Amino acid sequence: MPVKYTQAIRGSFFDITATVEHPDQLPQQARYIADGLLLIDGGRIVSLQPWEAGRGQLTDDHQLMDYRGKLIVPGFVDCHIHYPQTEMIGAFGEQLLEWLQQYTFPVESQYHCPQHAEKMSAFFLHQLLSNGTTTALVFGTVHPQSVDALFSAAEQLEMRLIAGKVMMDRNAPEYLTESAAQSYQQTRTLIERWHHRGRLSYAITPRFAPTSSPELLNAVRKLKQEFPDCWLHTHLSENPQEVAWVKSLFPENSSYLDVYHHYQLTGRRSVFAHCLHLEEQEWDCLHHTDSSIAFCPTSNLFLGSGLFNVKKSWDKRVKIGVGTDVGAGTTFNILQTLGEAYKVAQLQGYKLAACEAFYHATLGGAQALDLDDCIGNFNAGKEADFVVLDPAVSALQQLRQGNCRDIWEQLFVLMTLGDDRNIAATWVNGKSVWQRADQEKAA
């Protein structure tokens, strides 16, 4: 007897079916179905199979979403982004520490206002969805209302989002600092309010070691002990001057990462953004503690911070995902971010294949966030988050895609020539939440 599903999606599909320990294993785990049928029930994937094999399961009156001519991939995972910095993206002329003082801190001061936070949360989430990002690990500001606004907006969309308020008690303007006790209490209240509410999760978020006193780091450790299934989200070894500053502030610790490790902040759900200037023992510590790295190529290039070593992350068996790092990052678009990642790798003699790049942006990113059991591919039982890509939205793309020999070349062209125009639709939890056609009609 035919089974009726909530949604049925027809189109071309690409995903990676299992996590890997070496990039050479990726082609064996890749799945491409040129004409496929995705069945969804209650926001979860029932099956993905070739159209001819699955069409008999549909009822005659079932409404089918036909995306033939499009490529459907799992929703993009952004492993590091600052939503309050959306309004200062593209700020000129500074490297990290000066950039924070001149641009970042003044902008973040506005988020004491709930109305401003609400307005920017809506804008931020629209940017994510219109660029195909369905899951993100997000920095708020020091203000609790910044996180309340973001979570409230994401809850309405049923997005899988991890976020947290910044914790910061020194080496920042007075209007953005707090006491360690205040930071602990406000964070604890937010965790109790939002963690595991629907598809929302909380990340304990000390900005970075220079703005964290030992008292604050002890408060972070206490929160991690009290809420062990929360995430830990911070920055690590982004800029040479920053690394030297940390060593002067924490002379008793052997390295930048050792500061966090000393306070028991490494671990399976600990995500460290950047990691450009790691020492050998820091790589080893990340591996042994099962911590993760967010690779943020556009911001690393924009601020002149350095080049992330993708090959070494594989050699050291450290999980990585991709982060746009808006607003130091220069785009919300993961396709463009992957294109920059390819260039970063090229400068170091490493060939970042499209299969690997899309892995880092989907299942690999989900693994880095400890979410690969629920998102990242089209396996049965996974949450139905995906993005519909139009592979040829310009004359140049049409020409180049027409010359592609296989799916690998098509994906590579998408990540080198693609941008937000290639996002045709974004689906979250089995529902269409953004359609380019709707935006064009409204315009």
VODRENGU-580850 format. One record per residue (C-alpha): residue in three letters; x negated, y, z. Coordinates in steps of 0.5 Angstrom, whole numbers, plus 500, padded with zeros to 3 digits. Each point is the difference from the previous one (the first is absolute). Layout:
% residues N
alaXYZ...
//
This chain:
% residues 443
met500500500pro497507498val498504506lys501507501tyr495505502thr500507502gln495502495ala497497493ile494504497arg498498493gly493502497ser493499500phe497498507phe492500503asp498499507ile495496504thr503494503ala495499506thr494504503val493498499glu493500503his496502493pro502504494asp499494495gln506496503leu505505498pro501498493gln502493503gln505504504ala503505495arg507499497tyr502503494ile507498497ala502504494asp507499500gly502499507leu506500505leu500502507leu505498505ile501504506asp505499506gly501504506gly493504499arg496494499ile497496494val504494498ser496498494leu496502494gln500496494pro500500493trp506503497glu502494496ala499495506gly504505505arg506503496gly504494501gln501502507leu503507499thr508500500asp503503494asp502506504his494502503gln497507499leu493499497met495505500asp496500493tyr493502501arg497497493gly495504497lys497502507leu495497505ile502498507val495500506pro501499507gly501507504phe493504501val497500507asp497506502cys495499506his498507502ile504506499his501507503tyr507502499pro500507503gln494501495thr504500494glu501507500met493502500ile497495495gly495502495ala497505505phe493503497gly493500502glu499496507gln497494502leu504496506leu498504506glu501507497trp506497496leu503498507gln499507503gln502504494tyr506497497thr502494504phe501502507pro504506498val505497496glu501494505ser502506505gln506501497tyr503493502his502502507cys506502496pro505495499gln504503494his493501496ala498492502glu507498497lys499504494met493497499ser502493502ala505500494phe495503495phe495495502leu504494500his503502493gln493501497leu498493503leu506497496ser499503494asn493498500gly502492501thr498500507thr504496505thr496499506ala495505503leu496501506val501507502phe497506504gly505505504thr497506504val499500507his507502501pro505495501gln506503496ser495499494val501492501asp507501502ala502503494leu496495495phe503494503ser507503500ala499501493ala497493498glu505497504gln506503496leu496497494glu499493503met492501499arg495496503leu496505503ile494500505ala499507503gly497504506lys499506504val493503500met496499507met495506500asp498503507arg493504498asn496503494ala506503497pro504506500glu504501507tyr507500497leu498493497thr497497506glu504496506ser497497507ala499493500ala506499504gln505504496ser497496494tyr501493503gln507502503gln503503493thr497494496arg503495505thr507503499leu499500493ile498493500glu506498504arg505504495trp497498493his496493501his503494496arg507505499gly502497493arg494500496leu496505503ser494499505tyr496504504ala492502499ile496502506thr497506497pro493503503arg498505494phe493498501ala494499505pro498508500thr507502502ser501495505ser497500507pro498494504glu506501504leu505500494leu496494497asn502497507ala507502499val500497493arg497493503lys506500505leu505501494lys497494496gln500496506glu507501502phe503500493pro495495497asp504499493cys500508498trp495502495leu494504501his498505495thr494505500his494502496leu493497499ser494502497glu502505495asn495505500pro493500502gln500506504glu506497504val496494501ala495504503trp505504504val503494503lys493497502ser498507504leu507499503phe499493502pro493499501glu501494504asn503496494ser496496495ser504503494tyr507504498leu504493500asp497498507val504506503tyr506497498his498493501his498502507tyr507502501gln503494498leu503503494thr497495494gly505494498arg505497495arg504506500ser495506500val499504494phe494504499ala500505494his494501496cys494496503leu495503495his494501504leu500493504glu494497503glu499492499gln503499507glu506504499trp502496494asp499493504cys504503506leu506502495his499493498his500496506thr506504503asp504499494ser501508499ser501503494ile498506495ala504505496phe496502494cys502507498pro496501493thr503507498ser499503507asn493497501leu499504493phe503506501leu497501507gly493498497ser500495506gly497494496leu501493497phe504494503asn496494499val506495497lys495494499lys497501507ser507499503trp501493496asp493498502lys501502507arg508497500val503506502lys507502498ile501506496gly506504498val501506495gly502507503thr501506497asp498504506val505506498gly498506501ala492499499gly503495495thr502503494thr506496498phe506496503asn499495493ile497493502leu498499492gln496507500thr497498507leu498493497gly497503494glu496504504ala498494504tyr497497494lys496506499val497500507ala498492499gln497502493leu496505503gln497494505gly500495494tyr506496502lys505498495leu507501503ala505496496ala507502499cys502493504glu496502506ala502507500phe508499500tyr498494505his498506505ala506504498thr505495502leu498493503gly493502503gly503506502ala506497504gln494495503ala496506502leu506502504asp502493503leu506500495asp499495495asp505495503cys506505498ile497504494gly495501495asn503495495phe506496497asn500494504ala506497502gly502503507lys496507499glu504506501ala502503493asp495506499phe498501493val499506495val502500493leu494502495asp501503493pro493498497ala501505494val502507502ser496504495ala497500493leu494498503gln502494504gln505498495leu494499495arg495497505gln505495503gly502498493asn492498499cys500496507arg499492499asp502498507ile503502507trp493501502glu499506495gln507502501leu499501508phe493503499val503506495leu506501505met495502505thr495504496leu505504496gly506499504asp504505505asp506502503arg504500493asn499492500ile504499506ala507498497ala503498507thr499498507trp504495504val499500507asn503494504gly504497494lys503507499ser499505494val497507504trp497503494gln501500493arg497505495ala506500495asp504503506gln495505501glu500502492lys507501500ala500504506ala495505497
//
